[in-house]
Amino acid sequence: MELLTPGSGLIIWQAIIFLALILILKKLAWKPIIQALKDREQDIEGSLLAAQQAKNEMEKLSSDNEKLMAEARMERDSMLKEAISTANKIKEDAKEETSSIAAKMIEDARASIENEKKAALTDVKNMVATLSLEITEKLVRKQLGEAGAQKELVEEYVKDLNLN
């Protein structure tokens, strides 16, 4: 059983060596190990902070991107509406101009027809007058071809002149 229970001297020496080892570790290795752990902790905190800042920056950029996309869509829609409005205005202007040109052409055609109609009527009147004069001349020559008929006509005119 003695092998199972250690001696008191051995326990004391082990305790002294253990305390000496702790003191040596405290003087030589403990500070660098704790400093390394603190540095690592600060690096991890810095990395977490940088990651959080990057995440916030990404969210901000994402929201800015969404805003820019919305503005671009609104501007595109506005430009399309304006283009459609301009196209419709151009169509309406072209229709009005075409209508006014057609109306002017119709009015000019009517005026031309009216002028030609008047000219034709004048020509017909002149022709009727010329024909009437020719017919009258032929009748008068035929009737006044005799000397007695001419005398009679002159006397009739003289009577008409005296009466008036």
Secondary structure, DSSP 8 states (H G I E B T S, - for coil): -TTTS--HHHHHHHHHHHHHHHHHIIIIIIHHHHHHHHHHHHHHHHHHHHHHHHHHHHHHHHHHHHHHHHHHHHHHHHHHHHHHHHHHHHHHHHHHHHHHHHHHHHHHHHHHHHHHHHHHHHHHHHHHHHHHHHHHHHHHHHHTTSHHHHHHHHHHHHHHHHH-
